[in-house]
């Protein structure tokens, strides 16, 4: 199965919690149907990305990255790569690479939320499929070249540093935990 096919299958199975999430899902599926290259950065109409919010439920904390290019506190994530066989695998790869934490595991049940947002050229638009990743006990992060900083924030601190999409992702993740 191709990554494009996996993404379509994952999205067909995604049940959003509200009309906005379901409309995003339908838009993502339409995008994939219209763009065989819709998984790749080279797609000028936008492309799917995969991300994961790294959480430590035992400590009530979330790990965010200060994104080097955007200068914002965000979850780990990014572009799919040719070696990725699934969206979930891409999200886990990105979270592991950007956090430096081995042994992350995705929260079962598939994507947590979807978020579509504009990005400066050359990307233009990301259609992000967002997962949650559980940090193993004693996890120690390492800043990657894509980050200016990594920091653990308490659940109640996230709204003060991150945008609404990260806050929604955390709220939905907490509800699933």
C-alpha positions in Angstrom: 0.0 0.0 0.0 1.4 3.4 -0.9 1.6 6.3 1.6 -1.1 8.1 -0.4 -3.4 5.1 -0.1 -2.6 4.8 3.6 -3.5 8.4 4.2 -6.8 8.1 2.4 -7.7 5.0 4.4 -6.7 6.7 7.7 -8.8 9.7 6.9 -11.8 7.7 5.8 -11.7 6.1 9.2 -11.3 9.4 11.1 -14.3 10.5 13.0 -13.9 14.1 14.1 -15.5 15.4 17.3 -17.3 18.2 15.5 -18.4 19.6 12.1 -15.1 21.5 11.6 -13.0 18.4 12.0 -15.3 16.4 9.7 -15.1 19.2 7.1 -11.3 19.1 7.3 -11.3 15.3 6.8 -13.5 15.7 3.8 -11.3 18.4 2.4 -8.2 16.3 2.9 -9.8 13.4 1.1 -10.8 15.7 -1.7 -7.2 17.0 -1.9 -5.8 13.5 -2.1 -8.3 12.6 -4.8 -7.4 15.6 -6.9 -3.7 15.5 -6.3 -1.8 12.2 -6.7 1.3 14.1 -5.4 -0.7 15.5 -2.4 1.6 13.8 0.1 4.7 15.7 -1.0 6.1 19.1 -0.4 6.4 19.5 -4.2 2.6 19.7 -4.5 1.9 23.4 -5.1 -1.7 23.1 -3.9 -0.6 22.0 -0.5 0.3 18.7 1.0 -0.4 16.4 4.0 2.0 16.5 6.9 2.2 14.3 10.0 2.8 15.5 13.5 2.7 14.2 17.1 2.3 15.9 20.4 4.7 14.3 22.8 3.1 13.9 26.2 4.1 12.6 29.6 0.8 11.9 31.3 2.4 10.8 34.6 3.9 14.3 35.1 1.1 16.2 33.3 3.5 17.6 30.8 3.8 18.1 27.1 7.0 18.6 25.1 7.0 21.4 22.6 9.6 22.6 20.1 10.4 26.2 19.4 10.3 25.8 15.6 13.4 27.2 14.0 11.7 28.7 10.9 8.4 29.7 12.3 9.6 30.9 15.8 6.5 29.3 17.4 6.1 26.6 20.1 4.6 23.6 18.3 4.2 19.9 18.5 6.8 17.8 16.6 6.1 17.1 13.0 6.7 17.8 9.4 6.8 16.5 5.9 6.3 12.9 4.8 9.4 11.3 3.3 9.6 8.6 0.5 10.6 5.9 3.0 7.4 6.5 5.1 4.9 3.7 4.6 2.1 5.2 6.8 1.0 8.5 8.2 1.3 7.1 11.7 4.9 6.0 11.0 5.7 9.5 9.6 4.3 11.2 12.7 6.3 8.8 15.0 9.5 9.3 12.9 9.1 13.1 13.1 8.4 13.1 16.8 11.4 10.8 17.5 13.8 12.9 15.3 12.7 16.3 16.6 12.5 15.3 20.3 15.6 13.0 20.4 13.5 10.6 22.6 13.8 6.9 21.7 10.9 4.6 22.6 8.0 7.0 21.9 4.7 5.2 21.2 1.6 6.6 19.5 -1.6 6.8 21.4 -3.8 4.1 20.0 -6.8 4.9 17.8 -5.3 6.9 15.0 -5.1 10.7 14.5 -6.2 12.9 17.4 -7.0 16.0 15.4 -6.6 17.7 11.9 -5.3 21.2 11.3 -4.9 23.1 8.0 -2.7 26.1 8.1 -0.8 28.5 5.8 3.0 28.2 5.7 5.5 30.6 4.1 6.6 29.6 0.5 7.6 27.2 -0.9 5.1 25.1 1.0 2.1 27.4 1.1 -0.4 25.1 2.9 0.0 22.2 5.3 -2.9 19.7 5.8 -1.6 18.3 9.1 -2.7 15.0 10.5 -2.0 15.1 14.2 -1.3 12.2 16.6 -0.2 12.0 20.2 2.9 10.2 21.3 3.5 8.9 24.8 7.0 9.5 26.3 8.6 6.6 28.1 9.4 7.0 31.8 12.5 9.1 32.4 12.5 10.5 28.8 15.3 13.0 28.1 14.9 15.3 25.1 17.6 16.5 22.7 17.3 19.6 20.6 17.5 18.8 16.9 18.7 21.2 14.1 15.0 21.9 13.3 14.4 23.5 16.8 15.7 26.5 18.6 14.6 24.9 21.9 12.7 22.0 23.4 10.8 22.4 26.6 8.3 20.5 28.8 5.3 22.5 29.7 2.5 21.7 32.2 -0.9 21.1 30.8 -2.1 24.6 32.1 0.9 26.4 30.6 0.4 25.5 26.9 -2.3 28.1 26.2 0.1 30.8 27.3 2.9 29.8 24.8 1.3 28.0 21.9 -1.4 28.8 19.3 -5.0 27.5 19.2 -4.2 24.4 17.1 -1.7 23.1 19.7 -4.2 23.9 22.5 -6.9 21.9 20.7 -4.5 19.0 20.1 -3.6 18.9 23.8 -7.3 19.2 24.9 -8.3 16.3 22.6 -5.2 14.2 23.7 -6.1 14.7 27.4 -9.7 13.7 26.7 -8.4 10.4 25.1 -6.0 9.7 28.0 
